[in-house]
Amino acid sequence: FKELLNENTIREVANFSSQLAMWRETIKERIARINESLTGIDYNTGRYILLEAQPTTDADIRDFQGEMRACTEGTMTGSGDAQYSEAKFMQVQHIIERFRGREGQSELDRRWSAKVTDVRNWFVFGASERWREDGSEYEHYSDSGGKSGGQKEKLAYTILAASLAYQFGLEWGAVRSRSFRFVVIDEAFGRGSDDSAQYGLRLFAQLNLQLLIVTPLQKIHIIEPFVSSVGFVQNEAGKASLLRNLTIEEYQAEKARVNG
């Protein structure tokens, strides 16, 4: 019985625990890489943003982490009866039962399982705005709380640009004409403030991204400096849609003619 416990149940839980720990370290590494990109962005004059990931204080997650440690400590080395005891098996069984869903509590256990095994929930994320001069903190942001809509958008664009830089392996201002760096921005882009949208587009321009932007007609003036062509889509009376393509120069000339 103890040999089976050693080779199967506890070992599988230990492997699962190791996988969760690996994902946790992956998140830390990715944030560190994104922060490398963030230091190249002037969030405000003389200041930049850093992402921070602190361990959560959530009771469910802290309890789960403690239970996993208790179940798996010493698994790889073994320590005789003290390690592979009936009490150890009961610890493992308790976790497995919750993963499977206990009778009468299946929905509660399902939500618990999804929560504690999503390693992103193991962290509380924030952002620190710091002075370039000495690295001291100017302001701390937690879930964009207490910020205006424009400030939240600006923070979101900054982090998005840094994430894209990490994803594509880009450097600020580096021209890579043979690389494909295509990004699609949907109509939600047009719902924010003009200032934050222009700030985001300037960041994307620094990365030399190739943009396809879907935006209402009234927002065209924002994207004009950042695109080389526009496509007008029109649908009258629910019939087939029509698409007209213009270079940005053709569009600007036609706009000037219409406006007199």
N, C-alpha and C positions, 0 to 999 in steps of 0.2 A: 504493500500500500504506500509506504513512504517513498519507495523508488519511483512508483508511478507519479506520486505527488511531485517529486523532484523533477522528473523528466518531462512532464506534461503541464499540469495546471499552473504551478508557480512559475515555471520557466516561460510559459506563454504570457502570463501577466507581466513578468519581468521584461520580455521582449516588447510588449505593448508600451510599458512604462519608458523603455529606452527610446522607442519611436516618438513618443510625446516629447521627451526631453530633447531629441534631435530637432523636432519642429520648433521648439522654444528657442534653441540656439540659432536656427535658421532665421527666425524673425529678428533676433538681435543683430545678426550679421547684415541682414538686408537694411535695417534701419541705419546701421553704421555706414553702409555704402550710400544710402540716400542722403545722409548727413554730409558726406563728402561733396555731393552735388549742391546741397543747400548752401554750403559756405561760399559757393561761387555766385549766389544770387543776392543782390542788394534788396532786401525786403523793404527797408527804409534807408535813407542816407546814412551810411556808416554803420548799418546794422544788418544782421543776417538771422536766419531761423535755424534752430536745431530741433529735431524730434526727440522726445524722451519716452521711454517705455519703463514704467515702474511696476513691480509685482503687485497684483491686485490684493486687496484685503477682503475680497468677497469670501464669506464663510463657507459656502458650498465648495468652492474651488480649493481653498486652503485645506479644508477637511479631506477632500478627495486626494490631494497631493500627499497629505500625511498618511492616509490609508494605503496609498500605493507604495510609499516608502516602507511602511510597516510590513507589507506583504512581500516585498522583494529584497529587503536588506539581507545581505549574505547569500543570495541565491547562487551567484556564480562560484563562490568559494565553498559553500556548504559548511555546516558545523554540527553534524550529527543530530541527535534527538532534539536539541534546543532549537535547531532551525526548522526541521521538517516535522513539526508537531501537529497534533490535532487542532490546536489553537491557530496555527498558521493556516491550515486548510480552511478554518471557519472564517478567517479574515478575507481570504481570497473568494470564498463562496458568497460572502456578503456583497462584495463588489459585483461579481458576476450576476447575481440575482437582480441587482438594480439595473444592470445593463440589459438583461432580458426583460425586465418589467415584472414587478411583483403583482400577485393577484389583488385586484381592487385598486392598485396604484400604478397601473401601466402607463397612463398618460403623464402622471407626475414624474415617473422614472424616465420616460422618454425625453421629457424636457430637461431633466437633470443630466442625463447622458449627453445630450447635444451640447449642453452648456459646459460641462466640465472637460469634455474631450476636444472642444474647439480651443486650441492653444492660444488663439488671439484673445480669448477671454481671460487668459492668465495675466494679462497686462492692463494697466491703465495708461493710456496714451495722452501725451501733452506736447506742447511746443514752447520752446524758450527763445525769445528774441534777445539777441546779445550784441554788444558793441564789438566791432572789429578791433578796435584799439587795444582792448585788454581782455576781451572775452567775458566781461561781467554782464550779468543779466539786466536787461532793461524792463522786460515784462514777460509774464508767464501766461500761456493760454491753455485752458483745460476744456476740451470739447467745444471750443469757440464760445464758451459761455460769456455772456455779458457784452459781446461785441456787436457792432452794427452789422447790417446785412452786407455792406460794402467791405468791411474789414474781414468778415467771415469768408467772403468770396476771394479776397486777395490772399488770405492764408491758404485757402483750398487750391488756388492756382499755383501758388509757390510750391506747395507739396507735390501737386500733380506734375509740374515741370521737373522737379528734382527726381520724381519717380520715373518719368520718361527718360531722363538722362541716364539713370541707373539701368533701366530696361534695355535701352539701345546702346549703352556704353558710349555715350556722347560726352564731348567736352564743350564748354561754353565758347561760342564763336568759331569753333573748328568746322571748316567746310569739308564735307565728304560727299562729293558730287556723285560718286558711284554707289553710295549706300541708299537703301530704301527705308525711309523713316516716315511712313504714312500714318497720319492721325485723323480720325473723323470726330468732329465736334457737332453734337446734335442741337436741336432748337432750344434746349434749355440754356444754352450759351447766351441767347438773346434776352433772357429774363432778368439778368443781373444788371448792375449799374454799368454805365458806359466806361467809367474810370477803371473799374476792376477788370472789365473785359479787355480794354486796351492794355492794361498791365499784363494780363495773361498772354495776349498775343505778342507783346514785346519779348516775353520770356521764351515763347515758342520760336520766335524769330532768332533769338540768340542760339537756340539749339539747331537752327536750320532744318526744322521739321517741315514736312510736306503736308499741308492742311487741306482737308475738305470740311467746310463749315456750312451747316444748314442753319439758316437764320431768316427771320421775317424781313420783308423788304425795308421796313423802317430802320433796320439795324445795319444796312449796307454801309453807311458812312463810317462805321466803326472798323469794318474789316478791309476797307479799300486800300489802306497803305500796306496790307500784309498779304494780298492775293494777286495773282497775275491774270485771272479770268473769273467770270461769274456766269452762272447758269440760272435763267429765270424759268420757273415751273409754273404753268398756268392751267387751271382746270375750270372750264365754263360749263355750268349746268350739269355737272356730274358726268360729262363726256370724257373721252380719252384725254389724258394730260399732254400738254405741249411743253417742250423744252427748247429754250433759245440760249445758245452759248455766245458770249461776247468776251473779248479781251478786256482787261480793266481800262485800257485806253479808249476802246470803242464805247464802253459803258459811260465813261466820264465825258466823252465828246457828245454822246447822245443826251446825257443828262443836262449838259450845258445848253444844248440846242433847245430842249423842251422848256427849260427854265428861262430861256431868252437871254 
